[in-house]
Amino acid sequence: MKKVKKVENKRKKVYYAHSIKIYGTDREKKEIELIQEHFPGCELINPRNYEETWRNECLSGYEIMQKCLELVKMSDIVVFSALTCPDIVDIVTKDSKLALAFSHVYNLCENDSNRYVGRGVFEEVCYAEELHKKVFFIDGTRLSQNYSVDTYDGFDWTFRYGIVIKLTLLQIISYRMRCFLHSVRKKLVDFFRRI
């Protein structure tokens, strides 16, 4: 008698990398719906669901980022979203502390159609690619694998640390190399912090 091999139908774990500035908004809700439509039955890993616990544990920003990277590591797929300049201006004008700190953004946004990510999303995307995870970008109302991130402004960790780029084959190869070098640099920094 032949033994029947039981096949486990494992639910895909999808990590949703997005700006903390859109946590709890209608936009976040729409993006989650899009992810769930694209990956029906997936287990969605949203870092917003852990935020309160991490804050109650008094974790530093660095420690929270390490927790997020652990979640990326245990996922099968990473989906990320970005902010446009009008999104950034909208967020900044609603928060008086941000409005003062980012007043320079208003002048830069007039004819800017680029899409940006903060340092957290940038790190998550690079780490996912380093681990050879499937990475998708929320491009309007669809998900696309033809995008990635590149450093834009290393001093603006909140909004414009990285820029979303559409990739050609040559750029994919070049980008993977930059992500690899970025991860090596990060590991060296972590190593020297422990010394």
Order of alpha helices (4+ residues) and beta strands (2+ residues): beta-alpha-beta-alpha-alpha-beta-beta-alpha-alpha-alpha-beta-alpha-beta-beta-beta-beta-alpha
